[in-house]
Each structure stands twice: as C-alpha cells, then as structure tokens.
Amino acid sequence: MNTSNFKKYIRIGIGCLFVFAGLAHFTNADFFNKLVPASMSENKEIFNIITAILQIGMGIVFWLPRFRLIARWSTIALLVGTLPAAINQVIHPETIESVGLGSSIAAIRVAIQICMIVLIWWITITDKGKK
C-alpha cells in the first residue's frame, strides 16, 4: 500500500470518528454537557449542539477529496479550540470524574488531541505529483 492510499484510509476513518462523535453529542447530551467548563456552563446545551453539528460536518468533509483543506483547517481549529477545555479537565479532574471517568483520562485526551492535530495535518497534505 502506498502512502497516498494509506492517508486516504486514515481520512475515511477520521471522518467516521468525527461523524460518530458528533452523533454522540446528540444521543448522549447529558454526558457532554457535564464536560463543558464552568465558565461556559450557562450556554452548555448550545455549545454541545454546535459542536455536534460541526463534528458531523467535518467528518463528512474528510470523505470528499476536493475539500481536503477545509477538513484540515476546520478540524484543527476545533481541536485547538477545545484544547483549553481538555486542559481544564486535567487541572480540575472533578469535571471528568463527574461523568464516571477516571482523572487520568483527561491527560490521555490532551495527548490524543495533540496527536490528532499532527495526524490530520499529515493526512491532508497532498502527495507530490497528486492533486
């Protein structure tokens, strides 16, 4: 398997991941609402709905080669934009513990988010000689 095909399969998988994550925001809203930082809790339902819609849209865009740059920048913006909330869960583990998860999950989430940013950058770069 060449690099181009490998990246394509990863893009399909990442797209599925974002679509399923977005759907999970709708099907398990209470879980995700509890993860919203206290400073934004007044509008947590709205943030949850917006995040769900964005994630579903971003996931779909990963499947469309023509929109590869949109997939890159929108998902990186979302991951960077939600990184403070993830870091907040490391600093205040009671947030993540309130949904029944161990506090170590917060640190793992931060690491995964950073790795996802790098991975998304890599899989959306067009290989030389290809468009």
Legacy VTK file of the C-alpha trace (Angstrom):
# vtk DataFile Version 3.0
C-alpha trace
ASCII
DATASET POLYDATA
POINTS 131 float
0.000 0.000 0.000
1.426 3.369 -0.950
1.372 6.452 1.249
-1.434 8.094 -0.725
-3.787 5.131 -0.214
-2.775 4.844 3.437
-3.640 8.518 4.004
-6.949 8.021 2.183
-7.957 5.184 4.519
-6.967 7.215 7.559
-9.031 10.166 6.262
-12.045 7.856 5.892
-11.514 6.591 9.443
-11.057 10.080 10.881
-14.203 11.161 9.045
-16.135 8.297 10.632
-14.701 9.167 14.036
-15.879 12.777 13.778
-19.345 11.815 12.471
-19.839 9.308 15.299
-18.517 11.792 17.868
-20.952 14.404 16.592
-23.858 11.961 16.749
-22.819 11.023 20.287
-23.254 14.672 21.304
-26.925 14.332 20.332
-27.550 10.849 21.715
-25.708 11.409 24.999
-26.081 15.156 25.538
-26.081 14.941 29.344
-22.645 13.316 29.313
-21.146 16.001 27.065
-22.930 18.882 28.822
-21.206 17.896 32.080
-17.823 18.243 30.383
-18.361 21.906 29.454
-16.143 24.149 31.614
-17.939 26.036 34.393
-17.095 29.368 32.760
-19.240 28.384 29.767
-21.896 26.370 31.593
-24.622 28.953 31.072
-24.770 28.008 27.380
-23.610 24.400 27.557
-26.552 22.977 25.611
-25.915 25.392 22.742
-22.174 24.623 22.758
-22.990 20.930 22.680
-25.340 21.272 19.692
-22.902 23.483 17.776
-20.048 21.072 18.471
-22.168 18.130 17.312
-23.118 19.813 14.037
-19.536 20.901 13.391
-18.146 17.447 14.086
-20.621 15.752 11.761
-19.914 18.265 9.005
-16.160 17.968 9.473
-16.366 14.204 9.365
-18.240 14.268 6.078
-15.756 16.722 4.562
-12.937 14.228 5.217
-14.580 11.878 2.729
-14.555 14.469 -0.060
-11.065 14.887 -1.583
-11.966 18.255 -3.094
-12.487 19.692 0.391
-9.313 18.348 1.988
-8.089 21.809 3.070
-11.437 22.601 4.664
-11.225 19.291 6.519
-7.720 20.152 7.712
-8.321 23.669 8.937
-11.790 23.149 10.398
-10.840 20.086 12.442
-7.532 21.544 13.572
-9.380 24.712 14.623
-11.909 22.628 16.576
-9.204 20.531 18.247
-7.101 23.576 19.131
-10.216 25.461 20.243
-11.300 22.674 22.592
-7.796 22.054 23.931
-8.273 24.586 26.789
-11.346 22.640 27.942
-9.337 19.408 27.834
-6.515 21.016 29.816
-9.105 22.368 32.266
-10.182 18.765 32.904
-6.590 17.889 33.802
-6.417 20.847 36.212
-9.906 20.182 37.598
-10.323 16.381 37.446
-13.684 16.570 39.186
-15.137 17.622 35.816
-14.263 14.349 34.132
-14.943 12.345 37.272
-18.497 13.761 37.288
-19.277 11.637 34.215
-17.805 8.492 35.737
-14.386 8.581 34.072
-11.052 8.398 35.844
-8.967 11.561 36.114
-6.153 10.001 34.055
-8.481 10.041 31.041
-8.185 13.841 30.914
-4.421 13.739 30.395
-4.804 10.987 27.810
-7.387 13.118 25.993
-4.975 16.067 25.806
-2.239 13.833 24.379
-4.632 12.282 21.850
-5.900 15.695 20.789
-2.354 16.899 20.107
-1.562 13.712 18.172
-4.784 14.129 16.182
-3.762 17.660 15.171
-0.457 16.350 13.807
-2.129 13.357 12.121
-4.807 15.499 10.475
-2.153 17.857 9.158
-0.225 14.925 7.661
-3.172 13.109 6.070
-4.457 16.265 4.394
-1.171 17.165 2.710
-1.332 16.322 -0.976
1.408 13.914 -2.001
3.871 15.286 -4.547
2.609 14.890 -8.082
-1.012 14.364 -6.973
-3.868 16.783 -6.577
LINES 1 132
131 0 1 2 3 4 5 6 7 8 9 10 11 12 13 14 15 16 17 18 19 20 21 22 23 24 25 26 27 28 29 30 31 32 33 34 35 36 37 38 39 40 41 42 43 44 45 46 47 48 49 50 51 52 53 54 55 56 57 58 59 60 61 62 63 64 65 66 67 68 69 70 71 72 73 74 75 76 77 78 79 80 81 82 83 84 85 86 87 88 89 90 91 92 93 94 95 96 97 98 99 100 101 102 103 104 105 106 107 108 109 110 111 112 113 114 115 116 117 118 119 120 121 122 123 124 125 126 127 128 129 130
